[in-house]
Amino acid sequence: MPNEKLQSDIERIAREFAAEVTRLVARAIVDEVEGALAGSSESRRSARREHDAPARVSAGRPRRVQATLVERWVPDRRARRVPKFVIEATGIGTKREIVLRFGEHAIFEKGQPAPPPLRSSARSEGEG
């Protein structure tokens, strides 16, 4: 018989809890509907005033990130393109040629002279 008492207590607590949740959810729904109705009449009035406003851009396509000014460049594996200031300092336009002459870990900084070339590349230029 103690199981029946425990079972009835559990059912009573569950019913009380369900009734409280139902009351809270119903109140939240009423508040949302009232807010939407009040907001829609206000939004119609403001839409008339802002009729000439530009349309919003859709959220489906992210904006393109603007390129930042490159002031330091290393021709490592992650490097994609050679910045203009490196081309101007070296006279070389491809990353492969820059790596051959200056090495993969050479550091180029804007406004600074180019790093010294590798010794092996200076000898190969004199031979060819």
N, C-alpha and C positions, 0 to 999 in steps of 0.2 A: 503493500500500500504506500510506502514512502515514495516510490517512483511516480505514482499518480499525482501526489502533492507537488513534487518537483516539476513534473511535466506541466501541470496547470499553472504553476508560478512562472515558468518559462514562457508559456503561451500568453499569459496576462502581460508580462513585461514586453513581449514582442508586439502585442496589440497596442500598448501604450506608446511604444516607440514609433510604430508605423503611423499612428494617429498624429503624433507630434511632427514627424517628417512631412506627412501630407499637408498639415496646416502650414508649415514653413514654406513648402514648395508652392502651394496655392497663393500665399501672400506674395512671394517673389514674382510669380507669373502676373499677378494683378498689377504689381508695381511696374514691371517691364512694359505691359500693355499700355498702362496710363502714361508712362514716359514716352513711349513711341507715338501715341496719339498726340500728346502735347508737343513733341518734337517735330512731328510731321507738319503740323499747322505752322510752326515757327520756321521750319525749313522751306516751306512753300513761299512764305513772305520774303525770306532772305534770298531765295533763288530768283525771285523777281527783281530784287535790287542788284544782284550780282550776275545778271544775265550776260553781260559783256565780258565776264571773267574768262580767262583762258582755260581750256579743258585740262584735266589732270593727266599725267602720263600713267599708263597702266603699270601696275606693280609686277607684272609677269617678267619683265626684262630688266635685269639690274643695270645700273648706270655704269658706264665705262670709267675706269679709274684713270685719272690723268697721270701722264708720265711725270716722274720727278726728275729734277735736274741731277745728272750724274756728275759727281766731282771726284770720285775715286773709282778706279776700275782695275780688276785683276783678271787676266785672261785664263781663268781656270775652267773646269769642265762645265760649270753652271752658266758661264757667260754666253749670252746669245748673240749680241751684236757689238761691233766696235764703236765706241762713242766718237763723235767728231773731233773732240780735243785730242784723242789718241792718234787718230789718222793725221791730224795736223802736226802733232809732235814727232811722229815717226815716218810719215810718208807711206805707211803700209795700211792697206784697207782690209785685210783678212785676218781673222784671229789665228789661223794656222801659221801664217808667216810671222806674226808677232810672237807666237810661242816659240817658233824656231829661232828667232833672233834674240829675244829677251828672256825666254824661259816661262814656264807655266805660273810661277809665283811672283813675277815682276809686278810692281805696284805703280800704276800711273795715276798721278793726281793733277787735276786741272790747275793750270797756272804754274806748274813745276816742270823742269826739264825731264825728258824721258830717262828712265833708269839706264845704267850702262848695259850694252849688249853682252851676251855670253861670249866667252873667248873662242869657243869652237866655231860659232857662226862667223866671227871676224876672219878666222883663218879660211873658212870655206869660201867667203866672198873674194879673198885675195887669190885663191887658186882658180876660181871659175871665170 
